[in-house]
């Protein structure tokens, strides 16, 4: 018998319900308003009263409305058809809406139950299986989509029968399993899982041991992110967070992309829906949308739906990770998620933390980031979820609570700077404030030494030192004037500019420069470091400036040219002539 209750209080989308039976944290319930049922989630239980957050507008709701509890949490439906789809935070399919907006109380099915999929069995009768083991496979686009033993199953099961190869819809029973007592359990192509509970389905979760290439030099060269790693991009509005995320999505070394637009402005969400279907995947030559799922909640949607969107996105990522795939999750922006948490916390009159955010904000963010990572599956294969979120601190203040809490959880920090954006130095990542803690991992250092070259990390540190010294020299030049400092200060500054213009800056809209393979990044960094190691003798700062400007222009032309092409070789000869004629 399901627990029921009555509405006794309403504060926006926070509703107090007097219950007549047991309820649990995060349990779903439906509130009846006329002919409409509104979905809500229990967020606090106090005696006979339960505080629930409604995922819809509460207009028309009043005391005395009936509430029915579902004895389950908010769940994601997982199965073939997730890729190329667009959902809201509750996994309503936005392509099947009856109008421009979802009507209140309208909930759509996230998967197509009529489409036929080409099924190929993997397991055989008599096999022993546990949760997340592969039973069969269908082709979702060009990716292998594994049909797995449901994650909710406990213990060992025996495969009694498996469907033959053929075309079936997702409701078809593709396997029959028997448990220890001999009871038969039918398994179809889809399953459900609560979004706020991490999917296990693996043997172990080792430390990341290899980098994920993004094609963005300021990331791959200076502060690489590991496959299965975590990072975040904080910065003021207009500094290029979304463009940088789109570049990573398009070029990143991942097989599945999940974009979570959490509380974004409507115009930015429209850009995602219009631009993503047109993007061509540089790895496959196919449309990027074929391996992408979009979870979208705009800023005018209720806070509860905004909070749910990031959890739904992460659950979908964990599902594909259990298939042995490399998944990239991009969330824009986690600040809006934190603001949704703050809004609900304030309505419940909880003790506020810094800037009125929940006291446990840091723990919530850390628990979410911990769901990413590389895992070893039951069959010995590996899968990974790499997570990069953006943070939109008010006024660009990187000391505010969301940024500080995220710093404790994420291992990579890519700080966007307003000053660099104003100078049109994109990506506007501050090379001094940014960091990657993965460079400290012995596994990553060994991987880079093998993949790129021995001593690569030391060369990267040398480039960072050139940038730091150049910034210090520039500060002195600005204070004392061009003639008030030794010539060596001008040389340090222009060497840092050389690294900046050639390595750090990258044109996201240039057909060639938008993506830089690791081999080309190695060549460019080695060349720049060799030039910076040269000894120069300049008569005055103008000669120093003009000489380095000419070198920079030649190097940038090389950078935009096809690597190892005839045009590239011509620029290289031009550079060698320039260097040989230098002082």
Backbone torsions as a table, in degrees:
resi	resn	phi	psi	omega
1	UNK	NA	123.4	-178.7
2	UNK	-73.5	146.3	175.9
3	UNK	-72.9	139.9	176.6
4	UNK	-123.3	174.2	179.5
5	UNK	-168.2	-179.8	179.5
6	UNK	-128.6	142.9	176.8
7	UNK	-70.4	129.7	178.7
8	UNK	-121.5	-8.0	-179.8
9	UNK	-164.4	145.3	-177.1
10	UNK	-138.1	123.5	171.8
11	UNK	-130.2	97.2	-173.7
12	UNK	54.8	-121.8	-179.4
13	UNK	-97.6	14.4	171.1
14	UNK	-97.4	118.8	-175.2
15	UNK	-121.7	133.7	176.0
16	UNK	-96.5	131.6	-176.9
17	UNK	-124.3	130.8	172.3
18	UNK	-89.6	119.0	-173.6
19	UNK	-103.0	156.3	179.3
20	UNK	-113.9	22.0	-180.0
21	UNK	-168.9	-173.0	-177.3
22	UNK	-74.7	139.9	171.6
23	UNK	-135.5	160.2	-177.6
24	UNK	-126.2	162.2	178.5
25	UNK	-60.1	136.1	178.5
26	UNK	68.3	13.6	177.1
27	UNK	-73.5	143.3	178.0
28	UNK	-82.5	150.7	173.4
29	UNK	-148.8	163.8	178.5
30	UNK	-124.1	129.3	178.9
31	UNK	-103.7	126.0	-177.8
32	UNK	-86.5	121.8	176.7
33	UNK	-126.5	96.8	-175.8
34	UNK	65.8	-122.1	178.9
35	UNK	-94.2	4.1	-175.1
36	UNK	-109.0	142.9	174.0
37	UNK	-114.7	123.3	-178.1
38	UNK	-100.6	131.1	179.4
39	UNK	-79.2	139.9	179.6
40	UNK	-145.3	166.7	-177.1
41	UNK	-133.0	134.9	178.5
42	UNK	-72.9	126.2	178.7
43	UNK	-118.3	-10.0	177.9
44	UNK	-160.2	137.8	177.9
45	UNK	-122.7	128.0	-179.4
46	UNK	-137.5	95.4	-178.2
47	UNK	65.6	-124.5	179.5
48	UNK	-86.9	-1.5	-178.2
49	UNK	-106.5	137.1	176.2
50	UNK	-122.3	130.8	174.4
51	UNK	-92.0	122.8	-179.2
52	UNK	-121.8	143.7	175.0
53	UNK	-103.1	128.5	-175.9
54	UNK	-90.0	135.3	-178.2
55	UNK	-81.4	1.8	-176.8
56	UNK	-129.4	176.7	171.7
57	UNK	-67.2	138.6	-178.0
58	UNK	-98.4	18.1	178.1
59	UNK	-60.2	132.2	-179.7
60	UNK	90.7	-11.1	178.5
61	UNK	-73.6	143.3	-179.4
62	UNK	-147.8	162.8	178.5
63	UNK	-58.8	138.6	179.8
64	UNK	99.7	-10.9	177.2
65	UNK	-62.2	144.7	-178.6
66	UNK	-76.9	144.3	178.0
67	UNK	-130.2	135.4	177.3
68	UNK	-125.5	126.9	-177.4
69	UNK	-93.0	143.4	-168.6
70	UNK	-98.2	-6.1	-179.8
71	UNK	60.5	29.4	175.6
72	UNK	-152.7	161.9	179.3
73	UNK	-91.3	172.0	173.5
74	UNK	-62.2	124.6	-173.4
75	UNK	-119.0	151.9	171.6
76	UNK	-102.2	138.6	175.5
77	UNK	-90.5	123.7	-171.5
78	UNK	-119.5	123.9	179.7
79	UNK	177.0	-178.8	179.5
80	UNK	-59.7	137.4	179.3
81	UNK	111.7	-1.0	179.6
82	UNK	-71.8	-36.7	-179.4
83	UNK	-70.0	149.9	-177.0
84	UNK	70.0	11.0	-177.6
85	UNK	-105.7	159.1	177.1
86	UNK	-127.0	124.9	-176.6
87	UNK	-127.4	163.8	166.3
88	UNK	-94.1	-174.7	-175.5
89	UNK	-63.3	-22.8	178.6
90	UNK	-93.9	7.6	-179.8
91	UNK	66.6	31.1	168.6
92	UNK	-75.0	132.8	-179.7
93	UNK	-73.7	112.2	-175.5
94	UNK	-73.4	-12.7	179.5
95	UNK	-86.0	-9.1	-179.0
96	UNK	-112.1	17.3	180.0
97	UNK	-67.4	154.4	178.3
98	UNK	-83.8	-10.2	179.5
99	UNK	-153.0	-162.7	179.5
100	UNK	-68.0	-37.4	179.4
101	UNK	-117.8	152.1	171.9
102	UNK	-66.7	132.4	176.9
103	UNK	-72.3	150.3	179.9
104	UNK	-61.2	129.3	-178.8
105	UNK	83.9	2.5	178.8
106	UNK	-93.7	120.4	-179.6
107	UNK	-125.1	123.3	-176.1
108	UNK	-100.8	158.7	178.5
109	UNK	-80.6	129.5	-176.4
110	UNK	-73.3	-19.5	-176.6
111	UNK	-120.3	152.0	178.0
112	UNK	-86.1	115.9	-176.6
113	UNK	-87.4	-4.0	-178.4
114	UNK	-102.4	-25.5	-177.0
115	UNK	-63.7	140.8	178.9
116	UNK	-96.6	139.6	-178.6
117	UNK	-120.4	142.2	177.3
118	UNK	-79.0	106.1	-175.0
119	UNK	-95.8	136.0	174.7
120	UNK	-126.3	122.3	-178.4
121	UNK	-71.1	148.6	174.7
122	UNK	-115.9	-48.8	179.0
123	UNK	-76.2	160.0	179.2
124	UNK	-124.9	153.3	176.6
125	UNK	-55.0	135.0	-178.2
126	UNK	98.3	-15.8	178.9
127	UNK	-66.1	144.4	173.8
128	UNK	-94.2	128.1	-176.6
129	UNK	-133.4	156.9	173.7
130	UNK	-129.0	178.7	-178.3
131	UNK	-54.6	136.2	177.3
132	UNK	80.7	-0.8	174.1
133	UNK	-70.0	151.0	-175.3
134	UNK	-85.4	129.1	177.5
135	UNK	-101.9	-33.0	-178.5
136	UNK	-165.7	-172.5	-175.0
137	UNK	-149.4	141.5	169.9
138	UNK	-126.9	159.4	177.6
139	UNK	-93.1	116.9	175.5
140	UNK	-105.3	97.8	-168.6
141	UNK	70.0	-121.4	176.7
142	UNK	-107.8	2.6	-178.0
143	UNK	-95.2	144.8	175.0
144	UNK	-78.1	119.5	179.9
145	UNK	-103.5	112.6	-176.6
146	UNK	-81.5	136.1	171.7
147	UNK	-94.6	119.3	-168.6
148	UNK	-114.5	159.1	168.8
149	UNK	-61.3	129.1	-177.0
150	UNK	-50.3	139.3	-177.6
151	UNK	-63.3	-22.4	-177.5
152	UNK	-78.3	-9.6	-178.1
153	UNK	-73.4	140.5	178.6
154	UNK	-116.4	141.1	177.7
155	UNK	84.5	-171.5	-176.4
156	UNK	-100.1	143.4	-179.9
157	UNK	-127.4	158.4	176.5
158	UNK	-111.5	133.7	177.9
159	UNK	-76.3	116.4	178.2
160	UNK	-86.4	-41.6	179.1
161	UNK	-156.2	153.9	177.0
162	UNK	-132.9	138.8	180.0
163	UNK	-62.4	146.8	177.0
164	UNK	-71.8	162.4	177.0
165	UNK	-59.4	134.6	-178.4
166	UNK	170.8	-175.1	-179.8
167	UNK	-100.2	125.0	-179.0
168	UNK	-139.9	157.0	170.3
169	UNK	-87.6	173.6	-172.2
170	UNK	-71.2	-13.5	178.8
171	UNK	-85.0	-10.2	-178.2
172	UNK	-66.2	135.7	174.2
173	UNK	-73.3	111.6	-176.4
174	UNK	-99.7	-10.4	177.7
175	UNK	-157.4	149.6	173.1
176	UNK	-120.5	123.3	-179.3
177	UNK	-111.1	153.4	173.5
178	UNK	-121.7	137.1	178.9
179	UNK	-89.5	-171.7	-175.4
180	UNK	-62.5	-28.2	-179.5
181	UNK	-86.5	-3.1	180.0
182	UNK	91.2	0.5	-179.8
183	UNK	-71.5	137.0	-179.1
184	UNK	-89.7	138.1	-179.5
185	UNK	-129.1	125.6	178.8
186	UNK	-88.4	139.4	-179.3
187	UNK	-123.5	128.4	174.8
188	UNK	-106.8	-163.1	-171.5
189	UNK	-84.2	-11.5	-178.1
190	UNK	-128.2	162.4	179.8
191	UNK	-149.2	171.1	178.5
192	UNK	-124.9	150.7	-178.5
193	UNK	-149.3	136.0	178.8
194	UNK	-64.3	130.6	-170.9
195	UNK	-70.3	-24.1	-176.6
196	UNK	-93.2	10.1	175.7
197	UNK	-118.1	126.4	-178.7
198	UNK	-66.3	137.8	175.5
199	UNK	-77.1	127.5	177.7
200	UNK	-84.2	-98.6	173.3
201	UNK	62.3	30.0	177.4
202	UNK	-151.4	163.8	-177.8
203	UNK	-82.8	-44.7	-177.9
204	UNK	-152.6	165.5	-178.5
205	UNK	-130.0	85.8	-177.1
206	UNK	-74.9	170.1	174.8
207	UNK	-68.7	148.3	177.3
208	UNK	-58.2	142.3	-175.6
209	UNK	-128.8	-0.3	177.5
210	UNK	-147.9	155.8	-177.0
211	UNK	-86.5	158.3	172.7
212	UNK	-104.3	115.3	179.5
213	UNK	-72.1	135.4	178.9
214	UNK	-114.2	-13.1	-176.1
215	UNK	80.2	-2.6	178.7
216	UNK	-99.1	117.4	-171.2
217	UNK	-63.3	-40.0	-177.0
218	UNK	-64.2	-21.3	176.4
219	UNK	-92.1	-58.6	-173.0
220	UNK	-63.5	-38.8	-176.6
221	UNK	-80.6	-52.9	-171.9
222	UNK	-88.8	-44.3	-174.2
223	UNK	-137.9	73.2	-175.1
224	UNK	-67.8	149.5	174.1
225	UNK	-102.7	141.8	-178.1
226	UNK	-80.9	153.2	170.4
227	UNK	-66.9	121.5	-172.8
228	UNK	86.7	11.6	-179.0
229	UNK	-94.7	-178.6	-179.5
230	UNK	-130.2	144.2	177.0
231	UNK	-154.8	165.9	175.7
232	UNK	-147.5	155.1	-174.4
233	UNK	-122.8	96.2	175.9
234	UNK	-91.2	153.7	177.1
235	UNK	169.4	158.2	179.0
236	UNK	-66.2	168.3	177.6
237	UNK	-64.8	138.9	176.6
238	UNK	86.3	8.9	-178.7
239	UNK	-94.0	-2.7	174.6
240	UNK	100.0	24.7	179.4
241	UNK	-62.8	-48.0	-176.2
242	UNK	-67.1	-40.7	178.8
243	UNK	-63.3	-40.8	178.8
244	UNK	-65.0	-40.6	177.6
245	UNK	-63.6	-40.8	179.8
246	UNK	-64.9	-37.4	177.7
247	UNK	-64.0	-42.0	178.6
248	UNK	-65.5	-41.2	179.5
249	UNK	-61.8	-42.0	-176.2
250	UNK	-72.5	-37.9	-170.6
251	UNK	-105.9	-15.1	-173.9
252	UNK	-61.3	147.7	-179.4
253	UNK	-79.9	69.9	179.5
254	UNK	-136.2	153.1	-178.1
255	UNK	-94.3	-27.0	179.5
256	UNK	-130.2	135.0	178.3
257	UNK	-115.7	131.8	172.8
258	UNK	-122.0	119.3	178.3
259	UNK	-103.2	122.6	177.3
260	UNK	-112.6	106.0	176.3
261	UNK	-92.1	97.9	-172.4
262	UNK	-102.5	103.7	177.5
263	UNK	71.2	22.8	179.7
264	UNK	-75.4	159.1	175.7
265	UNK	-67.0	149.6	-173.1
266	UNK	-59.2	-36.7	-177.9
267	UNK	-66.1	-34.1	178.7
268	UNK	-71.6	-36.2	178.3
269	UNK	-66.8	-39.6	177.6
270	UNK	-61.2	-38.3	178.0
271	UNK	-60.6	-41.0	179.2
272	UNK	-61.5	-46.8	-176.6
273	UNK	-68.9	-27.9	-178.4
274	UNK	-91.5	-34.1	-175.6
275	UNK	-85.5	-40.6	-174.4
276	UNK	-60.3	-43.1	179.2
277	UNK	-62.9	-19.8	-177.8
278	UNK	-93.3	-15.3	-176.5
279	UNK	-70.4	139.1	177.0
280	UNK	-100.1	129.7	-179.6
281	UNK	-72.5	116.8	-178.2
282	UNK	-67.3	-20.0	-179.3
283	UNK	-79.1	-33.5	-173.6
284	UNK	-119.9	-17.4	-175.2
285	UNK	78.6	1.5	178.7
286	UNK	-97.6	176.2	178.3
287	UNK	-70.3	134.5	-178.5
288	UNK	-60.4	-30.5	-177.1
289	UNK	-63.2	-20.8	-178.4
290	UNK	-64.1	-24.4	178.7
291	UNK	-120.4	29.3	-176.2
292	UNK	-126.2	142.0	169.7
293	UNK	-121.5	134.9	-179.7
294	UNK	-111.9	127.9	173.1
295	UNK	-112.0	119.5	-169.3
296	UNK	-128.5	126.9	169.4
297	UNK	-137.6	115.3	-179.6
298	UNK	-79.2	168.8	-174.3
299	UNK	-68.8	-16.2	179.4
300	UNK	-90.7	1.8	176.7
301	UNK	-84.1	157.4	-179.3
302	UNK	-57.4	149.0	-175.4
303	UNK	-60.9	-33.8	-178.4
304	UNK	-62.7	-40.1	178.7
305	UNK	-68.2	-35.5	177.7
306	UNK	-63.8	-41.9	179.3
307	UNK	-64.8	-39.3	-176.9
308	UNK	-67.9	-27.4	-172.1
309	UNK	-61.4	-41.6	-177.6
310	UNK	-69.3	-35.2	178.8
311	UNK	-70.4	-39.6	176.8
312	UNK	-62.0	-43.4	179.7
313	UNK	-62.2	-44.2	-179.0
314	UNK	-65.5	-37.6	179.2
315	UNK	-63.6	-41.5	177.0
316	UNK	-62.7	-39.9	178.1
317	UNK	-62.5	-45.0	179.9
318	UNK	-63.5	-33.6	178.2
319	UNK	-62.7	-47.1	179.5
320	UNK	-71.8	-29.4	175.6
321	UNK	-62.3	-36.6	179.5
322	UNK	-66.5	-11.8	175.7
323	UNK	-90.2	0.9	-177.9
324	UNK	83.8	22.8	-178.8
325	UNK	-101.8	157.1	174.0
326	UNK	-92.3	118.2	-173.6
327	UNK	-116.4	139.8	177.0
328	UNK	-119.0	121.7	176.9
329	UNK	-107.1	125.5	177.8
330	UNK	-119.2	119.4	-178.8
331	UNK	-113.7	127.5	-177.5
332	UNK	-138.2	101.6	9.2
333	UNK	-132.4	144.2	-179.7
334	UNK	-69.8	-16.2	175.9
335	UNK	-63.8	-39.1	179.7
336	UNK	-69.1	-32.8	174.0
337	UNK	-63.3	-46.0	179.3
338	UNK	-64.3	-35.8	177.7
339	UNK	-66.5	-34.4	175.3
340	UNK	-64.6	-41.0	176.5
341	UNK	-62.2	-40.4	-180.0
342	UNK	-64.9	-41.6	-178.2
343	UNK	-62.1	-44.8	-179.9
344	UNK	-69.0	-38.0	179.0
345	UNK	-63.1	-41.3	179.8
346	UNK	-67.3	-38.1	179.6
347	UNK	-66.4	-30.6	177.8
348	UNK	-84.0	0.2	178.0
349	UNK	59.0	39.2	176.3
350	UNK	-77.8	160.5	178.4
351	UNK	-63.0	120.5	-176.2
352	UNK	-79.4	152.4	172.6
353	UNK	-99.6	-152.5	-179.5
354	UNK	-63.0	136.1	-179.5
355	UNK	54.2	29.7	177.0
356	UNK	68.4	9.6	173.7
357	UNK	-72.6	160.5	178.7
358	UNK	-58.4	149.3	180.0
359	UNK	-61.7	-34.7	-177.9
360	UNK	-93.7	23.8	-179.4
361	UNK	-56.5	-44.2	-178.2
362	UNK	-61.7	-40.4	-179.7
363	UNK	-68.0	-38.9	179.8
364	UNK	-64.2	-46.0	-179.4
365	UNK	-65.1	-42.5	-179.4
366	UNK	-64.0	-41.0	179.8
367	UNK	-64.4	-35.6	179.7
368	UNK	-71.1	-46.8	-179.7
369	UNK	-62.8	-29.1	-178.6
370	UNK	-68.2	-16.2	179.3
371	UNK	-73.6	-18.4	174.5
372	UNK	-74.2	171.3	175.4
373	UNK	136.0	167.6	174.5
374	UNK	-93.0	140.6	-178.5
375	UNK	-131.4	154.2	171.6
376	UNK	-102.4	120.1	-176.3
377	UNK	-77.3	173.0	-178.6
378	UNK	-60.7	-28.3	-178.9
379	UNK	-92.9	7.5	177.0
380	UNK	92.0	-13.2	176.9
381	UNK	-76.5	166.9	-177.5
382	UNK	-116.4	151.5	172.1
383	UNK	-140.1	162.4	-177.2
384	UNK	-149.8	151.2	168.7
385	UNK	-122.4	115.3	175.3
386	UNK	-101.7	128.0	-173.9
387	UNK	-119.2	124.8	173.9
388	UNK	-127.8	118.1	177.9
389	UNK	-110.7	158.9	172.9
390	UNK	-108.4	152.3	177.0
391	UNK	-126.2	133.5	-179.3
392	UNK	-113.3	78.4	-178.3
393	UNK	-68.5	138.9	180.0
394	UNK	-60.9	125.8	178.5
395	UNK	68.5	13.4	-179.6
396	UNK	73.2	18.7	-178.7
397	UNK	-79.1	105.7	-177.1
398	UNK	-82.1	6.6	177.1
399	UNK	-102.3	4.0	-178.1
400	UNK	-75.9	163.6	-167.8
401	UNK	-59.9	-39.1	-176.7
402	UNK	-65.7	-44.7	179.1
403	UNK	-63.7	-45.1	-178.9
404	UNK	-64.5	-40.9	179.6
405	UNK	-67.7	-37.7	-179.9
406	UNK	-69.7	-33.4	177.9
407	UNK	-58.5	-35.1	-178.9
408	UNK	-71.1	-25.7	-174.9
409	UNK	-97.5	-39.8	-175.1
410	UNK	-85.8	149.4	-178.0
411	UNK	-97.0	-13.9	177.8
412	UNK	-122.9	139.5	-175.3
413	UNK	-131.2	112.7	-179.2
414	UNK	-114.9	91.7	-173.1
415	UNK	-82.7	115.2	174.5
416	UNK	-82.7	140.3	-171.9
417	UNK	-120.2	132.2	-179.4
418	UNK	-62.4	-38.6	-177.8
419	UNK	-62.6	-42.5	179.1
420	UNK	-67.4	-37.4	177.9
421	UNK	-65.0	-40.0	178.9
422	UNK	-63.9	-31.7	178.3
423	UNK	-85.4	3.6	-179.4
424	UNK	61.3	35.1	176.1
425	UNK	-97.9	85.7	-176.3
426	UNK	-103.5	146.5	-6.7
427	UNK	-62.9	140.1	-172.9
428	UNK	-81.9	43.4	-178.9
429	UNK	-83.4	125.1	177.4
430	UNK	-72.5	114.3	-173.7
431	UNK	-72.1	-18.4	-177.5
432	UNK	-88.2	-44.5	-179.6
433	UNK	-74.5	-28.1	-177.3
434	UNK	-74.5	157.0	179.2
435	UNK	-158.5	162.8	171.4
436	UNK	-133.3	115.2	179.3
437	UNK	-74.2	-11.5	178.9
438	UNK	-69.0	-21.7	177.2
439	UNK	-66.3	-14.8	177.8
440	UNK	-85.7	-14.3	-177.5
441	UNK	-75.1	127.3	176.5
442	UNK	-58.5	-35.0	-179.6
443	UNK	-64.2	-41.0	-179.9
444	UNK	-70.2	-39.7	179.5
445	UNK	-63.8	-40.4	177.5
446	UNK	-66.2	-39.9	179.3
447	UNK	-62.7	-43.8	179.8
448	UNK	-67.5	-37.4	178.5
449	UNK	-63.9	-34.8	-179.4
450	UNK	-81.9	-41.7	-174.9
451	UNK	-77.6	-40.7	-175.7
452	UNK	-101.5	-72.8	178.0
453	UNK	-172.6	154.6	175.2
454	UNK	-62.4	141.0	179.9
455	UNK	78.1	14.3	-177.8
456	UNK	-63.4	-44.3	-177.8
457	UNK	-62.9	-39.5	178.2
458	UNK	-64.1	-37.0	177.7
459	UNK	-66.8	-37.7	177.0
460	UNK	-63.4	-44.1	178.0
461	UNK	-62.4	-34.5	177.9
462	UNK	-65.0	-41.6	178.1
463	UNK	-63.6	-40.1	178.2
464	UNK	-64.0	-38.9	178.7
465	UNK	-65.4	-37.4	177.0
466	UNK	-60.8	-43.0	179.8
467	UNK	-64.3	-43.8	-179.9
468	UNK	-62.6	-46.9	-179.7
469	UNK	-63.7	-37.2	178.4
470	UNK	-65.7	-37.6	178.0
471	UNK	-65.9	-43.7	178.3
472	UNK	-62.1	-41.7	179.3
473	UNK	-64.6	-40.0	179.8
474	UNK	-64.5	-38.0	176.9
475	UNK	-61.6	-41.9	179.2
476	UNK	-66.7	-40.1	179.4
477	UNK	-63.8	-41.8	179.8
478	UNK	-65.2	-32.0	-178.9
479	UNK	-80.4	-46.7	-171.3
480	UNK	-97.9	-13.1	-179.2
481	UNK	93.7	164.6	-176.7
482	UNK	-61.8	-38.8	-176.9
483	UNK	-91.4	-0.7	-176.7
484	UNK	-93.7	2.4	-179.3
485	UNK	-128.7	157.1	177.8
486	UNK	-63.7	159.3	179.8
487	UNK	-61.3	-28.4	-179.0
488	UNK	-61.3	-29.6	178.4
489	UNK	-66.2	-42.2	177.4
490	UNK	-64.1	-39.1	179.4
491	UNK	-64.6	-42.9	178.1
492	UNK	-61.4	-42.7	-178.4
493	UNK	-63.5	-44.7	-176.3
494	UNK	-74.2	-25.6	172.3
495	UNK	-67.6	-37.8	176.5
496	UNK	-68.4	-35.7	175.9
497	UNK	-65.1	-34.4	177.2
498	UNK	-60.3	-47.3	177.7
499	UNK	-63.6	-41.0	-177.5
500	UNK	-63.0	-54.1	-174.0
501	UNK	-68.8	-34.3	-173.3
502	UNK	-91.7	-39.1	-175.4
503	UNK	-98.0	-50.4	-170.9
504	UNK	-75.5	-42.1	-176.2
505	UNK	-82.0	140.0	-175.2
506	UNK	-151.0	134.7	-178.3
507	UNK	-89.4	108.1	-177.6
508	UNK	-70.3	-13.0	-177.2
509	UNK	-109.6	5.6	177.4
510	UNK	-90.5	135.4	-174.3
511	UNK	-60.1	-32.8	-176.6
512	UNK	-98.8	-46.3	-173.5
513	UNK	-75.6	-15.4	-176.7
514	UNK	-63.5	-30.0	178.1
515	UNK	-131.4	128.6	-177.8
516	UNK	-121.3	112.5	177.5
517	UNK	-62.3	158.1	-176.3
518	UNK	-62.2	-34.3	179.2
519	UNK	-61.5	-41.5	-179.9
520	UNK	-72.3	-36.6	176.6
521	UNK	-61.9	-40.1	177.9
522	UNK	-61.5	-47.6	-178.7
523	UNK	-60.2	-45.7	-176.2
524	UNK	-65.6	-43.1	-179.1
525	UNK	-66.3	-42.7	178.6
526	UNK	-60.2	-42.4	-179.7
527	UNK	-64.4	-43.9	-179.7
528	UNK	-65.8	-41.8	179.3
529	UNK	-65.0	-39.5	178.0
530	UNK	-60.8	-40.6	179.5
531	UNK	-67.2	-42.0	-179.2
532	UNK	-66.9	-25.4	179.1
533	UNK	-78.5	-13.1	-179.1
534	UNK	-69.4	149.4	175.7
535	UNK	-91.9	128.9	-179.2
536	UNK	-119.8	152.4	174.3
537	UNK	-130.3	112.6	-177.4
538	UNK	-116.3	144.1	179.8
539	UNK	-78.0	-36.7	178.6
540	UNK	-151.0	171.8	-173.4
541	UNK	-69.8	-26.6	178.4
542	UNK	-66.9	-40.4	177.2
543	UNK	-63.4	-41.7	177.6
544	UNK	-60.4	-47.8	-178.0
545	UNK	-63.4	-46.9	-177.4
546	UNK	-65.1	-38.6	-179.2
547	UNK	-64.9	-47.0	-178.7
548	UNK	-70.4	-32.1	176.2
549	UNK	-62.7	-38.5	179.8
550	UNK	-67.9	-39.5	177.6
551	UNK	-64.2	-44.4	-178.9
552	UNK	-61.6	-44.7	-179.9
553	UNK	-61.1	-41.4	179.3
554	UNK	-66.9	-42.4	-179.9
555	UNK	-65.6	-38.3	-179.5
556	UNK	-69.2	-33.8	174.4
557	UNK	-65.2	-38.7	175.3
558	UNK	-63.3	-38.0	-176.6
559	UNK	-65.5	-37.3	-178.8
560	UNK	-81.6	-13.0	-176.5
561	UNK	-85.0	159.2	176.4
562	UNK	-63.8	130.7	-177.2
563	UNK	-64.4	131.9	177.5
564	UNK	67.1	18.0	176.8
565	UNK	-87.2	173.7	178.6
566	UNK	-64.3	-38.7	179.0
567	UNK	-63.5	-40.6	178.5
568	UNK	-62.8	-42.3	-179.7
569	UNK	-64.0	-35.4	178.6
570	UNK	-64.2	-42.2	178.2
571	UNK	-66.5	-35.0	-179.7
572	UNK	-67.2	-40.2	176.5
573	UNK	-64.4	-38.4	177.6
574	UNK	-62.5	-39.9	178.4
575	UNK	-66.9	-43.4	-179.9
576	UNK	-61.1	-39.0	177.2
577	UNK	-63.9	-43.2	-179.7
578	UNK	-62.4	-43.4	-178.7
579	UNK	-69.2	-37.7	-179.4
580	UNK	-69.2	-24.7	178.2
581	UNK	-88.6	-4.3	-178.3
582	UNK	-74.2	172.2	-178.9
583	UNK	-76.0	NA	NA
